[in-house]
Amino acid sequence: MSRKKVHFIGIGGIGISALAQYYLAMGWKVSGSDLVSSEITETLEKKGIKIFIGPHKAKNLAEDINLVVYSQAVSSKNPELKKAKRLSSKNSKLKIKSYPQALGELTKRYFTIAVSGTHGKSTTTAMIGILLKKAGLDPTVILGTKVKEFQNSNCRIGKSKYLVIEADEYKASFLNYWPSIIVLTNIEKEHLDYYRNLNHILKTYRKYINHLPRKGTLVANRDDENIKKLLKASKNKFNIKEYSLTQKDSEKIKKILKIPGIHNVYNALAALSVARVLGIKDKISFQALSSYKGAWRRFEIKHSRIPSTNKKITIIDDYAHHPTELKATLEAVREKFPSKIIWVVFQPHQYQRTFLLFDNFVKVLSEAPVNQIILVDIYDVAGREKKSTKKLVSSKKLAEEIIKKNPSFSVLYIPEINETFEYIKKEIKNNTVLMIIGAGDIYKLSKLFSLDRNNTKLHNKKKD
């Protein structure tokens, strides 16, 4: 009997790539396409997935395909998506789903624990997955980062009824999910290229938590003001378990966590709350949380030596791309390295976000407890940008406003990653902590420091 075939359009995305691995583990023949090659696509190829790199082409799609899953960044004019629709008009058995729709189907088959909120989703999802694994519950986990405890993957295949997912709010994706437990970490203004305002965000979250069944549980951060508003307006047809920094467990968690920052204490409290809902003993939970090593690009610490010199530096690679995340990460690095010189390279992610939250970025960066900030050009997110916005905002403007707000602060604008690398190599002092922050391709900078190079250059590319 021939294997079923599934094709992923935009397979290089961190979430959709996890789903591709799930289908591969389930015995499907998997293929996918993306505009550029990346760590993710290279890993998928090694696992046996056929990857097409470059402009999307109709011929990438097999005629006998059974399922097509596409990233939300993919346009309706995409040639592979158009071909899929043509094929489905002749074959009613061919299914076409967006990534959230395809993941949503899985949530109906499992006892699903969905982690939602503006910040902390990936870390909290990872912690819950690791905790359930430690308790012997053998979960399947699909999340938006790679986890060391899952063989450095963003997908773990388990054999039990439990599925742990990162439930993103962008374009109301989470309305496709039907979990038994929802975790709400925090709610803020974000994705304002889709949501009109905070009320629109809260209204969508309200609709989402009503997906819980009567015996379902909402695990909610009691310290978050917007979650409080949400709980007041809910009809409480489900169980509500709240967690807070004021509970006695927070002090114990602060002592045992290997990763710094109050935001990670909150993430751990959320995971502990889920464990208690499932009847897992605290002893197991605290053991799991104390052994958590952190996830890919979530305060990921590396040690490096500057090429052609004797200078040693500590690199911290982080995915923060919202002002609140940025603030928490910058405070965490100062907490961990109170007396070190700290340099920060930040790549703003998406013109729309940078424009709409511009004043917040200026405030956070101008007050950052660090010694040097370097801003590189804004990461252009294909399919999510408006041409008009690109003319209104830039990293150069951001740097100028930070200097206006704090004239004594050292802020530089260096457009390209390679140029930034050359500047740091020349100017950074021995034993400096270098933070590399952003959700785009800024991670390539940390790669440059780890390469055995002979004037090696990385080419900056836009990613779908």
Secondary structure, 3 states (H helix, E strand, C coil): CCCCEEEEECCCCHHHHHHHHHHHHCCCEEEEEECCCCHHHHHHHHCCCEEEECCCCHHHCCCCCCEEEECCCCCCCCHHHHHHHHHHHHCCCCEEEEHHHHHHHHHHHCEEEEEECCCCHHHHHHHHHHHHHHCCCCCEEEEEEEEHHHCCEEEECCCCCEEEEECCCHHHHHHHCCCCEEEECCCCCCCCCCCCCHHHHHHHHHHHHCCCCCCCEEEEECCCHHHHHHHHHCCCCCEEEEECCCCCHHHHHHHHCCCCCHHHHHHHHHHHHHHHHCCCCHHHHHHHHHHCCCECCCCEEEEEECCCCCCEEEEEEECCCCHHHHHHHHHHHHHHCCCCCEEEEECCECHHHHHHCHHHHHHHHHCCCCCEEEECCCECCCCCCCHHHHCCCCHHHHHHHHHHHCCCCCEEECCCHHHHHHHHHHHCCCCCEEEEECCCCCHHHHHHHHCCCCCCCCCCCCCC
